[in-house]
Amino acid sequence: MSVVPAGALPAGVLTAEEAAPSRPAALGPRARLWPSLAAVYRAQLSRARVARIPLLFVATFQSVGIMILMRGVVDGGGEARAVVAGSSVLVVAFVALNLLAQYFGQLRASGGLDHYATLPVPPAAVVLGAAGAYASFTVPGTVVTAVVGCALFGLPLAHLWILAAVIPLAGAALAGLGAALGLLAPRPELATLLGQLGMSAALLLGVLPPERMPEAVRLARDLLPSTYGVEAFARTFAPHPDWAHVLGDLAVCGVVGVISLAVATWAYRRAAVR
């Protein structure tokens, strides 16, 4: 092996010491949250597009069937408002809570989280993107359920626009809870079980009129994230809605949604590094 003096090198040719940078090269900018969120949302929406019609049909048919059954028990008044509001939000619970828990449980068990961990996207974008895509499927079913319920029980349709706030806020709270259950469950079967139990709780505690519940069950109902979305929607059926209470219920639902999505993001980070 021969050694060539540095002076004998042609002009423009650098030695290894000269070619080596004096400091590490700057890394590229980190991926921003909102562009990453939009990308994950579009990807999840396109993947689940094939299953859209069955999901909408099952969730809507279930809620409409419950209202038809309750029509023989409930005549009107506050109980009818609770049934219609609870059945409408149940569509959101079926998709955002039950199906999202199953999705993240299967994703963790199959190693799918490793794929997302290699992408330059923040963990919050993965959770929020998947939650938003699944919650988007609930919009048509929730509206159809609310319209059918109003027709069954003779309730006014004037304030159905409140669903524009109820669906995203209740969807965020339930989707965060569903994602957290799926990511924290050690097995996909347990994630499926927890998601179904959560949906059953939304069914029993959200659809049934609270006036007929024991006090202990009412306390459990107050702990369910979707309860405040149900209460906000039910109040708008009154002849003169108390908008202060409606906004208060929506605010509580939004705060619970932020907390549940934060817990789901933490659970995603925990599951991705294990």
Secondary structure as the mmCIF struct_conf table of DSSP 4:
data_model
#
loop_
_struct_conf.conf_type_id
_struct_conf.id
_struct_conf.beg_label_comp_id
_struct_conf.beg_label_asym_id
_struct_conf.beg_label_seq_id
_struct_conf.end_label_comp_id
_struct_conf.end_label_asym_id
_struct_conf.end_label_seq_id
HELX_RH_3T_P HELX_RH_3T_P1 ALA A 6 ALA A 8
BEND BEND1 LEU A 9 LEU A 9
HELX_LH_PP_P HELX_LH_PP_P1 PRO A 10 PRO A 10
TURN_TY1_P TURN_TY1_P1 ALA A 11 GLY A 12
HELX_LH_PP_P HELX_LH_PP_P2 VAL A 13 THR A 15
HELX_RH_AL_P HELX_RH_AL_P1 ALA A 16 ALA A 19
BEND BEND2 ALA A 20 ALA A 20
BEND BEND3 SER A 22 ARG A 23
HELX_LH_PP_P HELX_LH_PP_P3 PRO A 24 ARG A 32
HELX_RH_AL_P HELX_RH_AL_P2 LEU A 33 ARG A 47
BEND BEND4 ALA A 48 ALA A 48
HELX_RH_3T_P HELX_RH_3T_P2 ARG A 49 ALA A 51
HELX_RH_AL_P HELX_RH_AL_P3 ARG A 52 ARG A 71
TURN_TY1_P TURN_TY1_P2 GLY A 72 VAL A 73
BEND BEND5 GLY A 76 GLY A 76
HELX_RH_AL_P HELX_RH_AL_P4 GLY A 77 VAL A 92
HELX_RH_PI_P HELX_RH_PI_P1 ALA A 93 LEU A 99
HELX_RH_AL_P HELX_RH_AL_P5 LEU A 100 ALA A 109
TURN_TY1_P TURN_TY1_P3 SER A 110 GLY A 111
HELX_RH_AL_P HELX_RH_AL_P6 GLY A 112 THR A 118
BEND BEND6 LEU A 119 VAL A 121
HELX_RH_AL_P HELX_RH_AL_P7 PRO A 123 SER A 136
TURN_TY1_P TURN_TY1_P4 PHE A 137 PHE A 137
HELX_RH_AL_P HELX_RH_AL_P8 THR A 138 PHE A 153
TURN_TY1_P TURN_TY1_P5 GLY A 154 GLY A 154
TURN_TY1_P TURN_TY1_P6 ALA A 158 HIS A 159
HELX_RH_3T_P HELX_RH_3T_P3 LEU A 160 ILE A 162
HELX_RH_AL_P HELX_RH_AL_P9 LEU A 163 LEU A 184
BEND BEND7 PRO A 186 ARG A 187
HELX_RH_AL_P HELX_RH_AL_P10 PRO A 188 VAL A 207
BEND BEND8 LEU A 208 LEU A 208
HELX_RH_3T_P HELX_RH_3T_P4 PRO A 210 ARG A 212
BEND BEND9 MET A 213 MET A 213
HELX_RH_AL_P HELX_RH_AL_P11 GLU A 215 ASP A 222
TURN_TY1_P TURN_TY1_P7 LEU A 223 LEU A 223
BEND BEND10 LEU A 224 LEU A 224
TURN_TY1_P TURN_TY1_P8 PRO A 225 SER A 226
HELX_RH_AL_P HELX_RH_AL_P12 THR A 227 ARG A 235
TURN_TY1_P TURN_TY1_P9 THR A 236 PHE A 237
BEND BEND11 ALA A 238 HIS A 240
HELX_RH_AL_P HELX_RH_AL_P13 TRP A 243 ALA A 272
TURN_TY1_P TURN_TY1_P10 VAL A 273 VAL A 273
#
